[in-house]
Amino acid sequence: MKERRVYIVRHAIAEEESASGRDEDRELTPEGRKKMKRAARGLVELEVTLQRIVTSPLVRARQTAEILGEAFPDVPIEVADALAPGVDERALTRLLNGRYAGESVALVGHEPDLGELLSYWLTGSRHAFETRFKKGAVACLATDELPPTGKAMFEWMMTAAQLGAIAK
C-alpha cells in the first residue's frame, strides 16, 4: 500500500454562542473564515494532496471543511459522526483503515479530541503526551495503516497563522 497522509485539522474560530444557544450550531466568525481561507491556501502552497475531507457534523467543523473544499475543489467532503466531540478513537481508526484505506484524508474536528487522537495514533494512548490544537491548526501524519495494526509517523504541525504566512 502506498504511504498516505492524514491531516488532522481543528475547526477555525467560531462564535462563542449560537443564535439557537446550542453548541453544535455555533458558526465560524468572519475572522475565523478569513484565517482559515489563508491557512487552506498555505496547505495548497505546501503541495498537500487530498483524496477526501471528512468532518464532524457540527456546524463550525462543516464550515471549516467547506473552506478546505474551496482550496481543494475536486476533493469530496463527507460528514462522519465519528468526528463529533467525544471521538471514539478505535471507531475512527477502523473507518480510516477500512473505508478510507490508502487515501490522504483531512479530518476536521474538535479539541480536546484531536490532541488525544494524535497521541493515540503515535503512542497507543490518548494521554501519553499532551498536544493542543489551536483553532485552524493542522497536523500531518504519514502512515500506511494507522495503529494498532500499522504505524504512524508525525511529520509536522502548524497553526493557522503559520499556514497563512506560507499562503500567496
Secondary structure, DSSP 8 states (H G I E B T S, - for coil): ---EEEEEEE---B-SS-TTS-GGG--B-HHHHHHHHHHHHHHHHTT---SEEEE-SSHHHHHHHHHHHHHSTTS-EEE-GGGSSS--HHHHHHHHHTTTTT--EEEEE-TTHHHHHHHHHHHS-TTSS-----TT-EEEEEESS-TTTS-EEEEEEE-HHHHHHH--
